[in-house]
Amino acid sequence: MSGRSLRDNAALPGSIDQTVEEILKNGGKAYACRCDHTSDEDTQALIERIRKEQGRLHILVNNVWGLHDLEVNLQPKPFWEYPLNMWDAMFQIGVRAHIATNHYAIPLMLESDSGLIVHTTFRDQDKYLGTFYYDLAKNTTNRLVFGLAHDFKNAKITVVAVSPGWMRTELVLKNFTTDEDHWKEVEALEHTESPYYIGRAVTALAGDENVQLKNGTVLQVGDLAQEYGFTDIDGRFIPPFRI
């Protein structure tokens, strides 16, 4: 597990160390590794560490995103009224970081000629996503997956994009002045889903022997829940998110 943040969010739960503790508590294995994914040197060193310690890489989830580090009101408005540094947050810290991680990780995956690459994204039937830079970044990610799948046509590596709904991340809970034990008391969060929901989607994909049939596609978590028969951590089936 690796992570990066521009802003000091030390007061928020969900650090890489806390996440490792939770994985260990639930019987898994995990190692925390601090990595600045805007630094190619850091990213390359991370992959080399995986090569040295594990010898192979089967699953890569690209989820780095910089928008949360900006204090920007995302209410829909013309793009020229947004600051230009939104480009840096979404493309340098987001899209390019994914591309760089793929650049260093894919050769290791090719050595085993197998694996699954997941990019978290957002898509709703190709509708406009409300804000210019966000729409551009997410559609870039979706097209990135399409292009990678073309390059994998002679390899046994599958690449997909997975689109969750409105997740109750630590930052979302903080913004609504609540926590995971009390979110049901906040009416606005009624249809949110936990981060476990998309986690279960990735787990289902990783365990699917025919996952290569999905190569190059953009998948919604709600659809995957119906296909694979899983629910969110509270037992709810949450349908695909719609704008």
VONU-618371 format. One record per atom (N, C-alpha, C, O, CB): residue in one letter; x, y, z. Coordinates in steps of 0.1 Angstrom, whole numbers, padded with zeros to 4 digits, always signed. Glycine has a CB too. Layout:
<nodes>
AXYZ...
</nodes>
This chain:
<nodes>
M+0008-0012+0000M+0000+0000+0000M+0009+0012+0000M+0019+0013+0007M-0010+0000+0012S+0005+0022-0008S+0013+0034-0009S+0004+0046-0010S-0008+0044-0013S+0023+0034-0021G+0009+0058-0006G+0000+0069-0007G+0007+0082-0007G+0019+0083-0005G-0009+0069+0005R+0000+0093-0010R+0006+0106-0011R-0005+0117-0008R-0016+0115-0012R+0012+0109-0025S-0001+0127-0001S-0010+0139+0001S-0002+0152+0001S+0008+0152+0007S-0018+0137+0014L-0008+0162-0005L-0001+0175-0005L-0004+0182+0008L+0004+0189+0014L-0006+0183-0017R-0016+0180+0013R-0020+0187+0025R-0019+0178+0037R-0020+0166+0036R-0035+0192+0023D-0017+0184+0048D-0015+0176+0061D-0029+0172+0065D-0036+0179+0071D-0008+0184+0072N-0032+0159+0062N-0045+0154+0067N-0043+0144+0078N-0050+0134+0079N-0052+0147+0055A-0033+0147+0086A-0030+0137+0097A-0041+0135+0107A-0042+0125+0113A-0018+0142+0105A-0051+0145+0107A-0062+0144+0117A-0072+0134+0112A-0081+0129+0119A-0068+0157+0119L-0072+0130+0099L-0081+0121+0093L-0077+0107+0095L-0065+0104+0095L-0083+0124+0078P-0086+0098+0098P-0083+0083+0098P-0080+0078+0084P-0082+0085+0075P-0094+0075+0105G-0076+0066+0083G-0074+0060+0070G-0060+0061+0065G-0058+0060+0053G-0083+0066+0061S-0050+0064+0073S-0036+0064+0069S-0032+0051+0064S-0038+0041+0067S-0027+0070+0080I-0020+0050+0057I-0016+0037+0052I-0012+0028+0064I-0015+0016+0063I-0003+0039+0044D-0007+0033+0075D-0004+0025+0087D-0017+0019+0093D-0018+0008+0097D+0004+0033+0097Q-0027+0028+0094Q-0040+0023+0100Q-0047+0013+0091Q-0053+0004+0095Q-0049+0035+0102T-0045+0015+0078T-0051+0005+0068T-0044-0008+0069T-0051-0019+0069T-0050+0011+0054V-0031-0008+0071V-0024-0021+0073V-0029-0028+0086V-0031-0040+0085V-0009-0018+0074E-0030-0020+0096E-0035-0026+0109E-0049-0033+0107E-0051-0043+0112E-0036-0015+0120E-0057-0026+0099E-0071-0032+0097E-0070-0045+0089E-0077-0054+0091E-0080-0022+0090I-0061-0045+0078I-0060-0057+0070I-0054-0068+0079I-0059-0080+0078I-0050-0054+0058L-0044-0065+0087L-0038-0076+0096L-0049-0081+0105L-0049-0093+0108L-0026-0070+0103K-0057-0072+0111K-0067-0076+0120K-0077-0085+0114K-0083-0094+0121K-0074-0063+0126N-0079-0084+0101N-0089-0093+0094N-0083-0105+0087N-0089-0111+0079N-0097-0084+0084G-0070-0108+0091G-0064-0120+0087G-0056-0119+0074G-0051-0129+0069G-0074-0130+0085G-0054-0107+0069G-0046-0105+0056G-0032-0101+0059G-0028-0101+0071G-0053-0094+0048K-0025-0099+0048K-0011-0095+0049K-0009-0081+0042K-0015-0079+0032K-0001-0105+0043A-0002-0072+0048A+0000-0059+0042A+0012-0052+0047A+0017-0055+0058A-0012-0050+0045Y+0018-0044+0038Y+0030-0036+0042Y+0027-0021+0038Y+0023-0019+0027Y+0043-0042+0035A+0031-0012+0046A+0029+0002+0043A+0042+0007+0037A+0053+0005+0042A+0025+0010+0056C+0040+0015+0026C+0052+0021+0020C+0048+0035+0015C+0039+0036+0006C+0056+0012+0007R+0054+0045+0021R+0051+0059+0017R+0057+0061+0004R+0069+0059+0002R+0056+0069+0028C+0049+0066-0006C+0054+0069-0019C+0047+0081-0025C+0035+0083-0024C+0051+0057-0028D+0055+0091-0030D+0050+0103-0036D+0048+0099-0051D+0058+0098-0058D+0059+0115-0034H+0036+0097-0055H+0034+0092-0069H+0035+0103-0080H+0034+0100-0092H+0020+0086-0070T+0038+0115-0075T+0042+0125-0085T+0057+0125-0088T+0062+0132-0096T+0038+0139-0080S+0064+0117-0080S+0079+0115-0082S+0081+0102-0089S+0079+0091-0084S+0086+0116-0068D+0086+0103-0101D+0089+0090-0109D+0099+0082-0101D+0099+0069-0102D+0094+0093-0123E+0109+0088-0095E+0119+0081-0087E+0112+0073-0076E+0116+0061-0074E+0130+0090-0082D+0103+0079-0069D+0096+0072-0058D+0088+0060-0063D+0088+0049-0058D+0087+0082-0050T+0081+0062-0074T+0073+0052-0080T+0081+0040-0085T+0078+0029-0083T+0064+0058-0091Q+0092+0043-0092Q+0101+0033-0096Q+0107+0025-0085Q+0108+0013-0085Q+0112+0039-0105A+0111+0032-0074A+0116+0025-0062A+0106+0016-0056A+0110+0005-0051A+0121+0036-0052L+0093+0020-0056L+0083+0012-0050L+0082-0001-0058L+0081-0012-0052L+0069+0019-0050I+0081+0000-0071I+0080-0012-0079I+0092-0021-0078I+0091-0034-0077I+0078-0009-0094E+0104-0015-0077E+0116-0023-0075E+0116-0030-0061E+0121-0041-0060E+0128-0014-0076R+0110-0024-0051R+0109-0030-0038R+0100-0042-0039R+0102-0052-0033R+0103-0020-0028I+0089-0041-0047I+0080-0052-0048I+0087-0063-0056I+0085-0075-0052I+0067-0048-0056R+0095-0060-0066R+0102-0070-0073R+0112-0077-0064R+0113-0090-0064R+0110-0064-0085K+0119-0070-0055K+0129-0076-0047K+0122-0084-0036K+0127-0095-0033K+0137-0065-0040E+0112-0079-0030E+0106-0086-0018E+0095-0097-0022E+0094-0107-0015E+0099-0076-0009Q+0088-0094-0033Q+0078-0104-0037Q+0081-0112-0049Q+0076-0123-0051Q+0065-0096-0038G+0089-0106-0058G+0092-0113-0070G+0082-0112-0081G+0085-0116-0093G+0095-0127-0067R+0071-0107-0079R+0060-0106-0089R+0049-0097-0084R+0049-0093-0073R+0054-0120-0092L+0041-0093-0094L+0030-0084-0091L+0018-0089-0098L+0018-0090-0111L+0033-0069-0095H+0007-0092-0091H-0005-0097-0097H-0016-0087-0099H-0023-0087-0109H-0010-0109-0089I-0018-0078-0089I-0029-0068-0090I-0023-0054-0087I-0016-0052-0078I-0040-0072-0079L-0027-0045-0095L-0024-0031-0094L-0037-0023-0094L-0044-0024-0104L-0014-0026-0105V-0039-0015-0084V-0050-0006-0083V-0045+0008-0083V-0039+0013-0074V-0059-0009-0071N-0048+0016-0094N-0045+0030-0095N-0056+0038-0090N-0066+0039-0096N-0041+0033-0110N-0053+0045-0078N-0063+0053-0072N-0058+0066-0067N-0065+0073-0060N-0069+0045-0060V-0046+0070-0071V-0040+0083-0067V-0049+0094-0073V-0053+0094-0084V-0025+0084-0071W-0051+0104-0065W-0060+0115-0069W-0056+0128-0060W-0055+0127-0048W-0075+0112-0067G-0055+0139-0067G-0050+0151-0060G-0060+0161-0057G-0058+0171-0051G-0040+0157-0068L-0073+0160-0062L-0083+0170-0061L-0086+0173-0046L-0089+0185-0043L-0095+0166-0068H-0085+0163-0038H-0089+0165-0024H-0079+0174-0017H-0082+0179-0006H-0090+0152-0017D-0068+0176-0023D-0058+0185-0016D-0060+0200-0019D-0053+0208-0014D-0044+0181-0021L-0070+0203-0028L-0073+0217-0031L-0086+0221-0024L-0095+0214-0022L-0075+0218-0046E-0085+0234-0019E-0097+0240-0013E-0105+0247-0024E-0104+0259-0025E-0093+0249-0001V-0113+0239-0032V-0120+0244-0043V-0134+0240-0042V-0138+0229-0040V-0114+0240-0057N-0143+0250-0044N-0158+0247-0044N-0161+0241-0058N-0159+0248-0068N-0166+0260-0041L-0166+0229-0058L-0168+0222-0071L-0183+0224-0076L-0187+0216-0084L-0165+0208-0069Q-0190+0234-0072Q-0203+0236-0077Q-0201+0239-0092Q-0193+0247-0096Q-0210+0248-0070P-0210+0234-0101P-0208+0235-0115P-0208+0250-0119P-0217+0258-0116P-0219+0228-0123K-0198+0254-0128K-0197+0267-0133K-0187+0266-0145K-0181+0256-0147K-0192+0277-0122P-0187+0276-0153P-0178+0276-0165P-0163+0273-0161P-0159+0278-0151P-0179+0289-0173F-0156+0266-0169F-0143+0261-0165F-0133+0273-0163F-0124+0272-0155F-0137+0252-0176W-0135+0284-0170W-0126+0296-0168W-0127+0302-0154W-0119+0311-0151W-0128+0306-0179E-0137+0299-0147E-0139+0304-0133E-0132+0295-0123E-0132+0299-0111E-0154+0305-0130Y-0127+0284-0127Y-0119+0275-0118Y-0105+0279-0119Y-0100+0283-0130Y-0122+0260-0121P-0097+0276-0109P-0083+0279-0109P-0076+0269-0118P-0080+0257-0119P-0076+0279-0095L-0065+0273-0125L-0058+0264-0134L-0051+0253-0127L-0048+0242-0133L-0047+0272-0142N-0048+0255-0114N-0042+0244-0106N-0051+0231-0105N-0046+0221-0100N-0037+0249-0093M-0063+0233-0109M-0072+0221-0109M-0066+0211-0119M-0068+0199-0117M-0086+0224-0112W-0060+0216-0130W-0054+0207-0140W-0043+0199-0133W-0042+0187-0135W-0048+0215-0152D-0034+0205-0126D-0023+0199-0119D-0028+0188-0110D-0023+0177-0109D-0014+0209-0112A-0039+0191-0102A-0044+0182-0092A-0050+0170-0099A-0048+0158-0094A-0055+0189-0083M-0057+0172-0110M-0064+0160-0116M-0055+0153-0126M-0057+0141-0128M-0076+0165-0122F-0046+0160-0133F-0038+0153-0143F-0024+0150-0139F-0020+0139-0142F-0038+0162-0155Q-0017+0159-0132Q-0004+0155-0127Q-0004+0145-0116Q+0003+0135-0116Q+0004+0168-0123I-0013+0148-0106I-0014+0140-0094I-0023+0128-0096I-0023+0119-0088I-0018+0148-0082G-0032+0129-0106G-0041+0119-0109G-0037+0111-0121G-0031+0100-0120G-0055+0125-0111V-0041+0116-0133V-0039+0108-0145V-0024+0104-0148V-0021+0092-0150V-0044+0115-0157R-0015+0114-0147R-0001+0111-0150R+0005+0101-0140R+0013+0093-0143R+0007+0124-0151A+0001+0103-0127A+0006+0093-0117A+0002+0079-0120A+0009+0070-0118A+0000+0097-0103H-0010+0077-0125H-0015+0064-0130H-0006+0059-0141H-0002+0047-0141H-0030+0064-0134I-0004+0067-0151I+0004+0063-0162I+0018+0060-0158I+0024+0050-0163I+0004+0075-0173A+0024+0068-0149A+0038+0065-0145A+0038+0052-0137A+0048+0044-0139A+0043+0076-0136T+0029+0049-0128T+0028+0036-0121T+0027+0025-0131T+0034+0015-0129T+0017+0036-0111N+0018+0026-0140N+0017+0015-0151N+0031+0013-0158N+0035+0002-0160N+0006+0019-0161H+0037+0024-0161H+0050+0024-0168H+0060+0015-0161H+0067+0007-0168H+0056+0038-0170Y+0061+0017-0148Y+0071+0009-0141Y+0066-0005-0136Y+0074-0014-0135Y+0075+0017-0128A+0053-0006-0135A+0047-0019-0129A+0045-0029-0140A+0047-0041-0138A+0034-0016-0122I+0041-0025-0152I+0037-0034-0162I+0048-0044-0166I+0046-0056-0168I+0032-0027-0175P+0061-0039-0168P+0072-0049-0171P+0073-0060-0161P+0076-0071-0165P+0085-0041-0172L+0071-0057-0148L+0071-0067-0138L+0059-0077-0140L+0061-0089-0138L+0071-0061-0124M+0048-0072-0143M+0036-0081-0145M+0038-0089-0157M+0034-0101-0158M+0023-0072-0146L+0044-0084-0168L+0046-0091-0180L+0056-0103-0178L+0055-0113-0185L+0052-0082-0191E+0064-0102-0168E+0073-0114-0165E+0066-0126-0161E+0070-0137-0164E+0083-0110-0154S+0054-0124-0155S+0045-0136-0152S+0034-0138-0162S+0027-0147-0162S+0039-0134-0138D+0033-0128-0171D+0023-0128-0182D+0009-0130-0176D+0001-0138-0181D+0026-0138-0193S+0006-0123-0165S-0007-0124-0159S-0009-0112-0150S+0001-0106-0146S-0009-0138-0151G-0022-0109-0147G-0024-0099-0137G-0036-0091-0141G-0042-0092-0151G-0012-0090-0137L-0040-0082-0131L-0052-0073-0132L-0048-0059-0129L-0042-0057-0118L-0063-0079-0124I-0051-0050-0137I-0049-0036-0134I-0062-0029-0134I-0070-0030-0143I-0039-0029-0145V-0065-0022-0122V-0078-0015-0120V-0075+0000-0119V-0066+0004-0111V-0085-0021-0108H-0082+0008-0126H-0082+0022-0124H-0095+0027-0119H-0106+0024-0125H-0079+0030-0138T-0095+0033-0107T-0108+0039-0102T-0111+0051-0111T-0102+0059-0114T-0107+0043-0087T-0124+0053-0114T-0128+0063-0123T-0142+0068-0119T-0147+0064-0108T-0127+0059-0137F-0149+0075-0128F-0163+0078-0127F-0169+0079-0140F-0163+0085-0149F-0166+0091-0118R-0180+0072-0142R-0187+0073-0155R-0202+0070-0152R-0206+0062-0144R-0181+0062-0165D-0210+0078-0159D-0225+0076-0159D-0230+0077-0173D-0235+0088-0177D-0231+0086-0149Q-0230+0066-0180Q-0236+0065-0193Q-0232+0077-0202Q-0239+0082-0211Q-0252+0066-0192D-0219+0080-0201D-0212+0091-0209D-0219+0104-0208D-0217+0113-0217D-0213+0086-0223K-0225+0107-0196K-0231+0120-0194K-0219+0130-0190K-0209+0125-0186K-0241+0120-0182Y-0222+0143-0192Y-0212+0153-0187Y-0212+0152-0172Y-0223+0152-0166Y-0215+0167-0192L-0200+0152-0166L-0199+0150-0151L-0200+0163-0143L-0196+0162-0131L-0186+0143-0149G-0204+0174-0149G-0207+0186-0141G-0196+0196-0141G-0200+0208-0141G-0210+0181-0127T-0184+0193-0140T-0173+0202-0140T-0162+0198-0150T-0159+0187-0152T-0166+0203-0126F-0157+0208-0157F-0149+0206-0169F-0137+0198-0166F-0135+0187-0173F-0145+0220-0174Y-0129+0201-0156Y-0116+0194-0154Y-0119+0180-0149Y-0112+0170-0153Y-0108+0201-0144Y-0129+0178-0141Y-0132+0165-0135Y-0137+0156-0147Y-0133+0144-0148Y-0143+0166-0125D-0146+0161-0155D-0151+0153-0167D-0139+0149-0176D-0139+0138-0181D-0161+0161-0174L-0130+0159-0178L-0119+0156-0187L-0110+0146-0182L-0105+0137-0189L-0111+0169-0190A-0107+0147-0169A-0098+0137-0162A-0103+0123-0162A-0096+0113-0165A-0094+0142-0148K-0116+0122-0158K-0122+0108-0158K-0124+0102-0171K-0121+0090-0173K-0136+0109-0151N-0127+0110-0181N-0128+0104-0195N-0114+0101-0200N-0113+0092-0208N-0135+0114-0204T-0104+0108-0196T-0090+0105-0200T-0086+0091-0194T-0080+0083-0201T-0080+0116-0195T-0090+0089-0181T-0087+0076-0175T-0094+0065-0182T-0089+0054-0185T-0092+0077-0160N-0107+0067-0186N-0114+0057-0193N-0108+0054-0206N-0108+0042-0210N-0129+0061-0195R-0104+0064-0213R-0097+0061-0226R-0083+0055-0225R-0079+0047-0233R-0096+0075-0234L-0077+0058-0214L-0064+0052-0210L-0065+0037-0209L-0057+0030-0214L-0058+0058-0197V-0076+0033-0203V-0078+0019-0201V-0081+0012-0214V-0076+0001-0217V-0090+0016-0191F-0088+0019-0223F-0091+0013-0236F-0078+0012-0244F-0076+0001-0251F-0100+0023-0244G-0069+0021-0243G-0056+0021-0250G-0047+0010-0245G-0041+0002-0252G-0049+0034-0250L-0047+0008-0232L-0038-0002-0225L-0043-0016-0230L-0035-0025-0232L-0039-0001-0210A-0056-0018-0230A-0062-0031-0234A-0057-0034-0248A-0055-0046-0251A-0077-0031-0233H-0056-0024-0257H-0052-0027-0270H-0037-0031-0270H-0033-0041-0277H-0053-0014-0279D-0029-0025-0261D-0015-0029-0260D-0013-0043-0254D-0003-0050-0256D-0007-0019-0252F-0023-0048-0246F-0023-0061-0240F-0029-0072-0248F-0031-0083-0243F-0030-0060-0226K-0031-0069-0261K-0039-0079-0269K-0031-0092-0271K-0037-0103-0273K-0041-0073-0283N-0018-0092-0269N-0010-0104-0270N-0005-0108-0256N+0004-0117-0255N+0002-0102-0279A-0010-0103-0245A-0006-0106-0232A-0018-0111-0224A-0030-0108-0227A+0001-0094-0225K-0016-0117-0213K-0027-0122-0204K-0029-0113-0192K-0031-0117-0181K-0024-0136-0199I-0028-0100-0195I-0030-0090-0184I-0043-0083-0188I-0045-0079-0199I-0018-0080-0183T-0052-0081-0178T-0065-0074-0180T-0064-0061-0173T-0060-0059-0162T-0076-0083-0174V-0069-0051-0180V-0070-0037-0175V-0085-0032-0176V-0091-0033-0186V-0060-0027-0182V-0090-0027-0165V-0104-0022-0164V-0104-0009-0156V-0095-0006-0149V-0113-0033-0158A-0115-0002-0158A-0118+0010-0150A-0130+0006-0141A-0139+0000-0147A-0120+0023-0158V-0130+0010-0129V-0141+0007-0120V-0147+0020-0114V-0139+0027-0108V-0137-0003-0109S-0160+0022-0116S-0166+0034-0112S-0175+0032-0100S-0186+0025-0101S-0174+0040-0124P-0172+0037-0088P-0180+0036-0077P-0191+0047-0077P-0191+0055-0086P-0172+0037-0064G-0199+0046-0067G-0209+0057-0065G-0203+0068-0055G-0191+0070-0056G-0222+0052-0060W-0212+0073-0047W-0207+0083-0037W-0202+0076-0025W-0210+0070-0018W-0219+0093-0034M-0189+0076-0023M-0183+0068-0012M-0182+0076+0000M-0179+0088+0000M-0170+0063-0016R-0184+0070+0012R-0182+0076+0025R-0168+0075+0029R-0164+0068+0038R-0192+0069+0035T-0160+0083+0022T-0145+0083+0026T-0144+0091+0039T-0153+0097+0044T-0137+0089+0015E-0132+0090+0044E-0129+0097+0057E-0132+0112+0055E-0137+0119+0064E-0115+0095+0062L-0128+0118+0043L-0130+0132+0041L-0145+0135+0040L-0149+0146+0044L-0123+0136+0028V-0153+0127+0033V-0167+0129+0032V-0174+0129+0046V-0182+0138+0049V-0174+0118+0023L-0170+0120+0054L-0176+0119+0068L-0172+0131+0076L-0180+0137+0083L-0171+0106+0075K-0160+0136+0074K-0155+0148+0081K-0163+0160+0077K-0167+0168+0085K-0140+0150+0079N-0165+0161+0063N-0173+0173+0058N-0187+0173+0063N-0193+0184+0064N-0172+0173+0043F-0193+0162+0067F-0206+0161+0072F-0206+0160+0087F-0217+0157+0093F-0214+0149+0066T-0195+0162+0093T-0193+0162+0108T-0199+0149+0114T-0207+0150+0124T-0200+0174+0114T-0195+0138+0108T-0200+0125+0114T-0189+0115+0112T-0178+0118+0108T-0213+0121+0107D-0192+0102+0115D-0182+0092+0114D-0190+0079+0109D-0202+0079+0107D-0175+0089+0127E-0182+0068+0107E-0188+0056+0101E-0199+0050+0111E-0207+0043+0106E-0177+0046+0098D-0198+0053+0124D-0208+0047+0133D-0221+0055+0133D-0231+0051+0139D-0202+0047+0147H-0221+0068+0128H-0233+0076+0129H-0237+0082+0116H-0246+0091+0116H-0229+0087+0139W-0232+0078+0104W-0236+0084+0092W-0250+0082+0088W-0256+0091+0081W-0227+0078+0081K-0257+0072+0093K-0271+0069+0090K-0280+0080+0096K-0292+0082+0092K-0275+0056+0095E-0275+0088+0105E-0282+0099+0111E-0282+0111+0102E-0289+0121+0104E-0276+0103+0125V-0274+0111+0091V-0273+0122+0082V-0281+0119+0069V-0276+0110+0062V-0258+0126+0079E-0292+0125+0067E-0301+0122+0056E-0294+0122+0042E-0296+0114+0033E-0313+0131+0056A-0285+0132+0041A-0278+0134+0028A-0269+0122+0024A-0266+0121+0012A-0270+0147+0029L-0265+0114+0034L-0256+0103+0031L-0264+0090+0029L-0258+0079+0029L-0246+0102+0043E-0277+0091+0028E-0285+0079+0028E-0281+0069+0017E-0281+0057+0019E-0300+0082+0026H-0277+0074+0005H-0274+0065-0006H-0259+0063-0008H-0255+0059-0019H-0281+0070-0018T-0251+0067+0001T-0237+0065+0000T-0233+0051+0002T-0241+0043+0007T-0229+0074+0010E-0221+0048-0003E-0216+0034-0001E-0202+0035+0006E-0195+0045+0005E-0214+0027-0015S-0198+0024+0013S-0185+0024+0020S-0174+0021+0010S-0177+0015-0001S-0186+0014+0031P-0162+0024+0013P-0151+0020+0004P-0149+0005+0003P-0143+0000-0006P-0138+0026+0010Y-0156-0003+0012Y-0155-0017+0011Y-0163-0022-0001Y-0160-0033-0007Y-0161-0024+0024Y-0172-0014-0006Y-0181-0019-0017Y-0172-0020-0030Y-0173-0030-0037Y-0192-0009-0020I-0164-0010-0033I-0156-0010-0045I-0144-0020-0042I-0139-0027-0051I-0150+0003-0048G-0140-0022-0029G-0130-0032-0026G-0135-0046-0029G-0127-0054-0034G-0126-0031-0011R-0148-0049-0026R-0153-0062-0029R-0155-0064-0044R-0154-0075-0049R-0167-0063-0022A-0157-0053-0051A-0158-0053-0066A-0144-0058-0072A-0143-0066-0081A-0162-0040-0072V-0133-0052-0067V-0120-0055-0071V-0117-0070-0068V-0111-0077-0076V-0109-0046-0065T-0120-0074-0056T-0118-0088-0052T-0125-0097-0061T-0120-0108-0065T-0123-0090-0037A-0138-0094-0064A-0146-0103-0073A-0139-0104-0087A-0138-0114-0093A-0160-0098-0075L-0134-0092-0092L-0128-0092-0105L-0115-0101-0105L-0112-0108-0114L-0124-0078-0110A-0107-0099-0094A-0095-0106-0093A-0097-0122-0092A-0088-0129-0096A-0087-0102-0080G-0108-0126-0087G-0111-0140-0085G-0119-0146-0097G-0122-0158-0097G-0119-0142-0073D-0121-0138-0107D-0129-0142-0119D-0119-0148-0129D-0111-0141-0135D-0137-0131-0125E-0120-0161-0132E-0111-0167-0142E-0113-0162-0156E-0105-0163-0165E-0113-0182-0142N-0125-0156-0158N-0128-0151-0172N-0128-0136-0172N-0134-0129-0181N-0142-0156-0176V-0120-0129-0163V-0120-0115-0162V-0115-0109-0175V-0118-0097-0178V-0112-0110-0150Q-0107-0116-0182Q-0101-0110-0195Q-0111-0106-0205Q-0109-0098-0214Q-0091-0120-0201L-0123-0112-0204L-0134-0108-0212L-0139-0094-0210L-0145-0088-0219L-0146-0118-0210K-0135-0088-0199K-0138-0074-0195K-0127-0065-0199K-0128-0053-0195K-0141-0073-0180N-0117-0069-0205N-0105-0061-0208N-0109-0048-0216N-0116-0049-0226N-0095-0069-0216G-0104-0037-0210G-0106-0024-0217G-0119-0017-0214G-0123-0007-0220G-0105-0026-0231T-0127-0023-0205T-0140-0018-0202T-0141-0009-0190T-0132-0010-0181T-0150-0029-0201V-0152-0001-0189V-0154+0007-0177V-0166+0001-0170V-0177-0001-0176V-0157+0022-0181L-0165-0003-0157L-0175-0011-0150L-0180-0003-0138L-0172+0003-0131L-0169-0024-0146Q-0193-0004-0136Q-0198+0003-0124Q-0199-0007-0113Q-0203-0019-0115Q-0212+0009-0127V-0196-0003-0101V-0196-0012-0089V-0210-0018-0087V-0211-0030-0084V-0192-0004-0076G-0221-0010-0089G-0234-0016-0087G-0237-0027-0096G-0243-0037-0092G-0244-0005-0089D-0232-0026-0109D-0234-0037-0118D-0226-0049-0114D-0231-0060-0116D-0230-0032-0132L-0214-0047-0110L-0205-0058-0105L-0211-0065-0093L-0210-0077-0092L-0191-0053-0102A-0217-0057-0084A-0224-0063-0072A-0235-0073-0077A-0236-0083-0071A-0229-0052-0063Q-0242-0069-0086Q-0253-0077-0091Q-0248-0089-0099Q-0253-0100-0097Q-0263-0069-0101E-0237-0088-0106E-0232-0099-0114E-0225-0109-0105E-0227-0121-0107E-0221-0094-0124Y-0217-0104-0095Y-0210-0114-0087Y-0217-0117-0073Y-0212-0126-0066Y-0196-0108-0084G-0227-0110-0070G-0235-0114-0058G-0229-0109-0045G-0231-0116-0035G-0237-0128-0058F-0223-0097-0045F-0218-0092-0032F-0226-0080-0028F-0233-0074-0036F-0203-0089-0033T-0225-0076-0016T-0232-0064-0010T-0221-0055-0004T-0210-0058-0003T-0243-0068+0000D-0226-0043+0000D-0218-0035+0008D-0216-0041+0022D-0223-0051+0026D-0223-0020+0009I-0207-0035+0030I-0204-0041+0043I-0216-0041+0053I-0216-0049+0062I-0193-0033+0050D-0226-0033+0050D-0238-0033+0059D-0249-0042+0053D-0261-0041+0057D-0244-0019+0061G-0246-0050+0042G-0256-0059+0037G-0264-0053+0026G-0273-0061+0020G-0264-0064+0047R-0263-0041+0022R-0271-0034+0012R-0266-0037-0002R-0253-0037-0004R-0272-0019+0015F-0275-0039-0011F-0271-0038-0026F-0274-0024-0030F-0285-0020-0029F-0279-0049-0034I-0264-0017-0035I-0265-0004-0039I-0264-0003-0054I-0254-0007-0060I-0254+0006-0032P-0274+0001-0061P-0274+0001-0076P-0264+0010-0082P-0259+0019-0074P-0288+0004-0081P-0261+0009-0094P-0251+0018-0101P-0255+0033-0099P-0267+0036-0099P-0250+0016-0116F-0245+0041-0096F-0248+0055-0093F-0252+0063-0106F-0246+0060-0116F-0236+0062-0087R-0262+0071-0105R-0267+0079-0116R-0267+0094-0112R-0271+0097-0101R-0281+0075-0120I-0263+0102-0121I-0263+0117-0119I-0277+0122-0119I-0279+0134-0117I-0254+0124-0129
</nodes>
